[in-house]
Amino acid sequence: MPPQPGTRPYIELALLANNVEVLNKREFSKNNQISMETVNDFKRFWKKNDPILGKKILISSVCPNLYQKYEVKLGLLLALIGGVP
């Protein structure tokens, strides 16, 4: 059912995963840190692509079976990247 004007939509998130690891501040150690190779790959990606194109590439790479569900993919990506422990 679509949301009514002036109301917020109710969205429920479900994620099926094979493995989930919690890396919060207490458990984050030197063994879990990102390698310099990964950091350099990240920097090269953003130098090669402008911010709009880079965002579209990232969003299209998340959950490819959710075809043309841009908002769902963006919400999932933001929850995974910007979540709190």
Residue pairs with C-beta under 8 A, 6 or more apart in sequence:
3 9
3 10
11 75
13 75
13 76
13 79
15 76
22 85
23 32
24 85
25 85
45 54
46 54
49 57
58 77
59 70
59 73
59 74
59 77
60 73
62 73
62 76
62 77
63 69
63 72
63 73
63 76
66 72
66 73
